[in-house]
Amino acid sequence: MIELYLSKVTDSSESEQAGKLYARVSYKQTLDVQAMARHMAEHNTMFSEGSITGILIDFVKCVREQVLNGNRWPLQPSVRWPKVPRPAPPSRP
């Protein structure tokens, strides 16, 4: 489950957002390519961890190349992300 925390924009900022609260994601860890390949291999796939590692390395290289060429690479629309319940907004005094 995604954990969020509230972050307040500092008053020293001279923008309209000064003093407002925004939700930010609280990260637990960062996975490198090896860790992601290991995780994916645990999902009963016919590909080995080594094969997945190679595919991910090539994938990262290609995405980087495309971004440096000024091309966007959005996630495919067929990817369905689970709906995450939104926390209630903070009460105002």
Stockholm file with secondary structure:
# STOCKHOLM 1.0

chainA/1-93         MIELYLSKVTDSSESEQAGKLYARVSYKQTLDVQAMARHMAEHNTMFSEGSITGILIDFVKCVREQVLNGNRWPLQPSVRWPKVPRPAPPSRP
#=GR chainA/1-93 SS CCCEEEEECCTTSCSTTTTCEEEEECCCCCCCHHHHHHHHHTTTCSSCHHHHHHHHHHHHHHHHHHHHTTCCCCCCTTCCCCCCCCCCCCCCC
#=GC SS_cons        CCCEEEEECCTTSCSTTTTCEEEEECCCCCCCHHHHHHHHHTTTCSSCHHHHHHHHHHHHHHHHHHHHTTCCCCCCTTCCCCCCCCCCCCCCC
//
